[in-house]
Structure formats: C-alpha cells, structure tokens
Amino acid sequence: MKVVAILNQKGGCGKSTISMLMSLALASEGKKVLSIDCDPQGALTSFLLEPDENRPGLFDLLGKFKTLKEVIVNVTRGGISFSLIPADYKLDSIASGLDPYALKRAFKDVKDYDYIILDNPPTVQGISRAAAIFADQIFVPADISIQTLGPTLYTLKSLEEIEKKGKVLLVGYKEPKENSGGYMTELMRRFNTELNGSIFGTIPRNVTTARAVADPEITWTDAKVNKILKPLSDLVEGK
C-alpha cells in the first residue's frame, strides 16, 4: 500500500481537485483507493456527497467514536468507484493540534487498499504534518500566482524539516516562449527558478478539468480517462 498526501500552506491552489482526480485516475486502472478528506472545510467530501451532518467521518475515527468500517463511504463518479472517509466542520476541533503520528497509527493495520490519498487543509501544521509523516509521496499543487510562490516555498522547507520531499505540481503552467515578455511569462520564469529541483509535473487549469470535478453526471469515456486521468496516475506511479 502506498500513501499519497496532497498539501500546500496556500489555500485555493487545487489540492481537493487534484486529490479527487488522482483518486479517480488510480481507481480507473483497477487500483483499490481510499481517499481521506483531512480538511475541516470538507471540499473533497462536498464534491462527492450530499451534505449530511449526521454522517460520521474522520473526526469520529480519530476520536475513537466510530470504527474504520463505520466511517468509510463507497463513492462512484462516472462509473469509477473508490472509497472515501469524509470530513466536516467537527474535524476543526482537533485538526490543528493533532498528534503528528495520529494518522499513521489510525491506519497502520489497513491492508485492503493499493493507495491512500490524503487531501489536506491549507496549513503544514497539525493534521497536514501528520499526513506528511504518514505519506510515501507528497504532492504540492501550486497555481501560478504571486500569492502562491511564498507559501509553496514555505511548504517545501517545512517538509524538509521533517525529512520529507515535496513534489510540486504547477497548476495552469505554460512553458514561456524564448524572448517573450509580460507579467505572467516573467512569473512563470520565476516559479521555474525558485522551485528548481522540486517541480515534478504540470496540471492544466481549464473548463474540462473543472467539469471533471464538479459534474456528478460526467461519463468517463476512454478518451476522457486518457486525457484527464492517466497523466495523474502516471505521476503517482512514476511513469
């Protein structure tokens, strides 16, 4: 079993989107996937489930109010299925001060899955730190904006302090043309320079990708799987 954490101290940079698409990508190849929403805002959960305040989730598991079996929900999107442990606002009461080894302990005996995907809140402390310690791979989504560069560098440095390496996925990145100018072009060059050695891949930011997450009626044809999902599973599997 491999554990993959998606995190960045910056909010709104695509963590939940990538967590969902990565879960779908691996599941589309026949892998057994458990996706865990570690964010009290519950974005990943809201993509996949209707609101339900009585539904147990990660808070109940970590608080030992429910067993693992009781908090897992099976979800299907466009014919692709995987398992989900949801989250909601209750998780906020324990997330910031969570024991760094809490997730590793909670899932140490899980053997029924090929991959665990951990979607995290916009912080590198508390539950995100616990996810990083638990993870075999850590992907750091970074959209191309000046507000994202500093938090991304901070995230990478914080991971180094616990002897972990973050793999940056640039969201919406386009290779600058030689001798071209302009604000966005120079910003992309700056991302390339300052994140040199940590950039692992790129993810498109477009209507097709957004719809793949937001549309519950999507049908995953072979063409869509190959265009949207396969590049993500290849990243995870190192292809």
C-alpha positions as CSV (number, residue, x, y, z in Angstrom):
1,M,0.0,0.0,0.0
2,K,1.2,3.5,-0.9
3,V,0.2,6.7,0.9
4,V,0.0,10.0,-1.1
5,A,-0.5,13.3,0.6
6,I,-1.7,16.5,-1.2
7,L,-0.8,19.6,0.7
8,N,0.3,23.2,0.4
9,Q,0.1,26.0,3.0
10,K,-1.7,28.1,0.3
11,G,-5.4,27.8,0.1
12,G,-7.3,27.6,-3.3
13,C,-4.4,26.1,-5.3
14,G,-6.1,22.9,-6.4
15,K,-5.5,20.4,-3.6
16,S,-9.0,19.0,-3.4
17,T,-9.4,19.0,-7.2
18,I,-6.1,17.0,-7.6
19,S,-7.0,14.7,-4.7
20,M,-10.3,13.8,-6.4
21,L,-8.8,13.4,-9.9
22,M,-5.9,11.4,-8.6
23,S,-8.3,9.1,-6.8
24,L,-10.3,8.6,-9.9
25,A,-7.2,8.1,-12.0
26,L,-5.8,5.3,-9.9
27,A,-9.3,3.7,-9.5
28,S,-9.8,3.8,-13.3
29,E,-6.8,1.5,-13.6
30,G,-8.3,-1.1,-11.2
31,K,-6.4,0.1,-8.1
32,K,-8.3,0.0,-4.8
33,V,-8.2,3.5,-3.5
34,L,-9.1,5.1,-0.1
35,S,-9.4,8.8,-0.3
36,I,-9.4,10.6,3.1
37,D,-10.7,14.2,3.5
38,C,-8.4,15.7,6.2
39,D,-9.8,19.3,5.7
40,P,-12.4,20.6,8.1
41,Q,-13.8,22.6,5.2
42,G,-14.7,19.3,3.6
43,A,-14.2,20.3,-0.1
44,L,-13.4,16.8,-1.3
45,T,-16.4,15.5,0.6
46,S,-18.7,18.1,-0.9
47,F,-17.5,17.1,-4.4
48,L,-18.7,13.6,-3.9
49,L,-21.5,13.5,-1.3
50,E,-24.6,15.5,-0.4
51,P,-24.4,17.4,2.9
52,D,-25.3,15.3,6.0
53,E,-24.4,16.5,9.5
54,N,-25.1,13.0,10.9
55,R,-22.7,11.2,8.7
56,P,-19.6,10.0,10.6
57,G,-16.2,10.8,9.2
58,L,-12.5,11.3,10.0
59,F,-13.3,13.2,13.2
60,D,-15.2,10.2,14.6
61,L,-12.5,7.8,13.6
62,L,-9.7,9.8,15.2
63,G,-11.8,10.5,18.3
64,K,-12.5,6.7,18.5
65,F,-16.2,7.3,18.4
66,K,-16.5,5.1,15.3
67,T,-14.5,2.2,13.7
68,L,-12.8,2.4,10.3
69,K,-15.5,0.4,8.7
70,E,-18.2,2.7,10.1
71,V,-16.7,5.9,8.5
72,I,-15.9,4.6,5.0
73,V,-18.3,5.5,2.2
74,N,-18.2,4.0,-1.2
75,V,-18.5,6.6,-3.9
76,T,-18.9,6.4,-7.7
77,R,-18.3,9.1,-10.3
78,G,-18.9,8.4,-13.9
79,G,-18.6,4.7,-13.5
80,I,-15.4,4.9,-11.5
81,S,-15.6,3.8,-7.8
82,F,-13.4,4.3,-4.8
83,S,-13.7,4.6,-1.0
84,L,-13.9,7.9,0.9
85,I,-13.6,8.9,4.5
86,P,-15.5,12.2,4.7
87,A,-14.8,15.3,6.8
88,D,-16.8,18.3,8.1
89,Y,-16.5,21.2,10.5
90,K,-16.2,18.9,13.5
91,L,-12.7,18.0,12.5
92,D,-11.6,21.6,13.1
93,S,-11.7,21.0,16.9
94,I,-8.8,18.5,16.7
95,A,-7.0,19.2,13.4
96,S,-4.7,22.0,14.4
97,G,-3.3,20.2,17.5
98,L,-3.3,16.6,16.1
99,D,-0.5,14.3,17.2
100,P,2.0,14.1,14.3
101,Y,1.7,10.3,14.3
102,A,-2.1,10.1,14.7
103,L,-2.9,9.2,11.1
104,K,0.0,6.7,10.9
105,R,-1.4,4.9,13.9
106,A,-5.0,5.1,12.8
107,F,-4.3,3.4,9.5
108,K,-1.4,1.2,10.4
109,D,-3.4,-2.0,10.0
110,V,-5.1,-1.1,6.8
111,K,-4.1,-3.5,4.1
112,D,-7.2,-3.6,1.8
113,Y,-6.1,-0.7,-0.5
114,D,-3.4,-0.1,-3.0
115,Y,-3.4,3.6,-2.4
116,I,-4.5,6.0,0.3
117,I,-4.9,9.6,-0.9
118,L,-4.9,12.4,1.8
119,D,-6.4,15.7,1.0
120,N,-5.3,18.4,3.4
121,P,-6.2,21.9,4.7
122,P,-4.1,24.9,3.8
123,T,-1.5,24.5,6.6
124,V,1.6,22.5,7.1
125,Q,0.9,22.0,10.8
126,G,-1.4,19.8,12.7
127,I,-3.2,17.3,10.6
128,S,-1.2,18.2,7.4
129,R,2.0,17.5,9.3
130,A,0.6,14.1,10.4
131,A,-0.4,13.4,6.8
132,A,3.1,14.2,5.6
133,I,4.7,12.0,8.2
134,F,2.4,9.1,7.1
135,A,2.9,9.6,3.4
136,D,5.2,7.8,1.0
137,Q,4.8,10.6,-1.6
138,I,3.8,14.3,-1.1
139,F,2.5,16.4,-4.0
140,V,2.4,20.2,-3.6
141,P,-0.1,21.8,-6.0
142,A,0.9,25.4,-6.9
143,D,-1.2,27.7,-9.1
144,I,0.7,30.3,-11.0
145,S,0.1,33.4,-8.9
146,I,2.4,35.7,-6.9
147,Q,0.4,34.8,-3.7
148,T,1.3,31.1,-4.1
149,L,5.0,31.2,-4.5
150,G,5.9,32.2,-0.9
151,P,3.6,29.6,0.7
152,T,4.8,26.9,-1.7
153,L,8.5,27.6,-0.8
154,Y,7.5,27.6,2.9
155,T,5.7,24.3,2.5
156,L,8.8,22.7,0.9
157,K,11.0,24.0,3.6
158,S,8.7,22.7,6.3
159,L,8.7,19.3,4.7
160,E,12.5,19.2,4.6
161,E,12.5,19.8,8.4
162,I,10.7,16.5,8.9
163,E,13.0,14.8,6.3
164,K,10.3,14.7,3.6
165,K,10.4,16.0,0.0
166,G,7.5,17.7,-1.7
167,K,6.9,17.2,-5.4
168,V,5.5,20.4,-6.9
169,L,2.7,20.2,-9.5
170,L,2.3,23.5,-11.3
171,V,-1.4,24.2,-12.0
172,G,-2.1,26.1,-15.2
173,Y,1.6,26.4,-16.1
174,K,2.6,27.1,-19.7
175,E,6.3,27.0,-20.8
176,P,7.4,30.6,-21.6
177,K,8.5,31.2,-25.1
178,E,12.0,32.3,-25.7
179,N,12.4,36.1,-25.7
180,S,8.7,36.6,-24.8
181,G,7.8,39.0,-22.0
182,G,4.9,40.1,-19.9
183,Y,3.8,39.7,-16.3
184,M,2.6,36.1,-16.4
185,T,5.6,35.0,-18.5
186,E,8.0,36.5,-16.1
187,L,6.1,35.0,-13.2
188,M,6.3,31.5,-14.7
189,R,10.1,32.0,-15.2
190,R,10.3,33.0,-11.5
191,F,8.4,29.8,-10.5
192,N,10.8,27.8,-12.6
193,T,13.9,29.4,-11.0
194,E,12.8,29.5,-7.3
195,L,11.2,26.0,-7.4
196,N,14.1,24.5,-9.4
197,G,14.6,20.8,-8.4
198,S,11.1,20.5,-6.8
199,I,8.9,20.7,-9.9
200,F,7.6,17.3,-10.7
201,G,4.9,18.0,-13.3
202,T,2.1,20.3,-14.5
203,I,-1.7,20.1,-14.3
204,P,-3.9,22.0,-16.7
205,R,-6.4,24.6,-15.3
206,N,-9.3,24.6,-17.8
207,V,-13.0,24.1,-18.1
208,T,-12.5,20.4,-18.9
209,T,-10.7,19.7,-15.7
210,A,-13.1,21.8,-13.6
211,R,-16.1,20.0,-15.1
212,A,-14.5,16.6,-14.4
213,V,-14.6,17.5,-10.7
214,A,-17.9,19.5,-10.5
215,D,-20.2,17.5,-12.8
216,P,-21.7,14.4,-11.0
217,E,-23.2,13.3,-14.3
218,I,-19.9,13.0,-16.1
219,T,-19.2,9.9,-18.1
220,W,-15.6,8.7,-18.1
221,T,-15.1,7.7,-21.7
222,D,-11.7,6.2,-22.7
223,A,-10.8,9.5,-24.3
224,K,-11.5,11.5,-21.1
225,V,-9.6,9.0,-19.0
226,N,-6.6,9.2,-21.2
227,K,-6.7,13.0,-21.5
228,I,-7.5,13.9,-17.9
229,L,-6.8,11.0,-15.5
230,K,-4.0,9.0,-17.0
231,P,-1.4,11.8,-16.7
232,L,-2.1,11.9,-12.9
233,S,-1.9,8.1,-12.4
234,D,1.4,8.2,-14.3
235,L,2.7,10.9,-12.0
236,V,1.9,8.9,-8.9
237,E,3.3,5.6,-10.3
238,G,6.4,7.3,-11.6
239,K,5.8,6.5,-15.3
